[in-house]
Amino acid sequence: MSEPNRQPIRTASEILRQTAAWREMLDDFQPLAESLEWRLAEAHWLANGVASFVDGNVPFIVNNDGRLSADAAAVLFANCLEQPPPEDGIAVLETGAGTGLFARYFLDEFQSLCLSAGRDFYQRLTYVVTDRSPATVEFWTANGVFAQHQERVRARVADALQPATAIDR
């Protein structure tokens, strides 16, 4: 009985030497915000907004479970207790809010903290939530993401690199 045709055992280095690599440069080194990857992501985001998250194409639950929002709300609440905020209100600006879940969970937690402590900080809060994608801001409204907090939220289309454009509109 003859042995089956066996391929000679090659080392990893031998295999790699025979591998062809694609060596076309698509984008040279430059600041991230000027890179091809950034421009492609920006074009996709402007066209699709939050739809990629909602459709499940982009994982996001791992960092949008409410824990970070609750921590941020607790920090703001503690700051309000330490240094009473001005009577004309408390302003929070979130840029690039994406799904809006961070803001929603933040508002839920901040409201709960204020109710539990009998403080009026929540009633004095204005939360300006922004995203560069008009489709995303429309999604928040169409799906009632901030419906429970509509008196406290101002949803705006704004570029995170120019946050002042979101204020006083």
BELRA-V519604 format. One record per helix or strand of 2 or more residues. SS is the DSSP state (hx for helix, st for strand). FROM is the first residue (numbers start at 1). LEN is the number of residues. If there is no record, write none. Layout:
SS&FROM&LEN + SS&FROM&LEN
This chain:
hx&12&7 + hx&32&3 + hx&36&13 + hx&51&4 + hx&61&3 + hx&67&16 + st&90&5 + hx&101&17 + hx&122&3 + st&125&7 + hx&134&9 + hx&147&3 + st&153&5 + hx&160&7
